[in-house]
Amino acid sequence: MNPFDILKNAQKIQEQMSGFQEKLGSIITTGASGGGLVEIDINGKLEATAVRIAPEAMGDVEMLQDLILAAFTDGTEKIREEINREVGSMTGGLNIPGFPGGM
């Protein structure tokens, strides 16, 4: 393998990752719990952008707290999977330390 090819590919990946950093805010997934009683939208920057709570979930505070936590956890897992898919397509499945999906 030619070291110059590796360097050229690394530069290309770095350029793609710079563009990807900007795109992170527009990648959104929804985490849900309690069969949809609580839903939380989370973007690729791991920021919660919206919360929806069904009225029937309002009765029990402890249950509602658990549902919110579970929905957030579900959403962050989904967004991490989406980021790993996106990064994997850019890097050809290589594990690059410091990048999402890397070591």
C-alpha positions in Angstrom: 0.0 0.0 0.0 1.4 3.4 -1.0 1.8 5.8 2.0 0.8 8.7 -0.2 -2.5 7.1 -1.0 -3.2 6.6 2.7 -2.4 10.3 3.3 -4.6 11.4 0.4 -7.5 9.2 1.7 -7.0 10.6 5.2 -7.2 14.2 3.9 -10.4 13.3 2.0 -12.0 11.7 5.1 -11.0 14.8 7.1 -12.7 17.1 4.6 -15.8 14.9 4.7 -15.8 14.9 8.5 -15.7 18.7 8.6 -18.8 18.8 6.5 -20.4 16.1 8.6 -19.8 18.1 11.8 -22.0 20.9 10.2 -24.7 18.3 9.2 -25.0 16.9 12.8 -27.6 19.4 13.8 -29.9 18.3 11.0 -29.8 14.6 11.8 -32.7 13.9 14.1 -34.1 10.8 15.7 -37.0 10.2 18.1 -36.6 8.2 21.3 -39.8 6.8 22.8 -40.9 5.0 25.9 -44.1 3.7 27.4 -45.5 2.7 24.0 -45.2 6.3 22.8 -46.4 8.0 26.0 -43.1 10.0 26.0 -41.2 11.0 22.9 -38.0 13.0 22.7 -36.4 14.3 19.5 -32.6 14.3 19.6 -30.2 15.8 17.0 -26.8 14.6 16.0 -25.2 16.9 18.5 -27.0 14.9 21.2 -29.3 17.9 22.0 -32.9 17.3 22.9 -34.9 19.4 20.5 -38.5 18.5 21.4 -40.4 16.6 24.1 -43.9 15.2 23.8 -45.7 13.8 26.8 -49.2 12.2 26.5 -51.7 13.5 29.0 -52.3 10.0 30.4 -48.6 9.9 31.5 -49.1 12.8 33.8 -50.6 11.0 36.8 -47.5 9.3 38.3 -44.5 11.6 38.7 -42.0 8.8 39.3 -43.3 6.8 36.3 -43.1 10.0 34.2 -39.5 10.6 35.2 -38.6 7.0 34.3 -40.4 7.3 30.9 -38.5 10.6 30.1 -35.2 9.0 31.0 -35.9 5.9 28.9 -37.0 8.0 25.9 -33.9 10.1 26.1 -31.7 6.9 26.3 -33.6 5.4 23.4 -33.1 8.5 21.3 -29.4 8.9 22.1 -28.8 5.2 21.1 -30.6 5.8 17.8 -28.7 8.9 17.0 -25.4 7.3 17.8 -26.3 4.4 15.4 -27.2 6.9 12.7 -24.0 8.8 13.2 -22.0 5.5 13.1 -23.8 4.6 9.8 -23.0 8.0 8.3 -19.4 7.9 9.4 -19.0 4.3 8.3 -20.1 5.2 4.8 -17.5 8.0 4.6 -14.6 6.0 6.0 -15.4 2.7 4.2 -15.9 1.0 7.6 -12.5 2.0 9.0 -12.3 2.6 12.7 -10.5 5.9 13.1 -9.7 7.0 16.7 -11.4 10.3 17.5 -14.2 10.0 15.0 -17.6 8.8 15.9 -17.6 5.0 15.4 -13.8 5.0 15.9 -11.9 3.3 18.8 
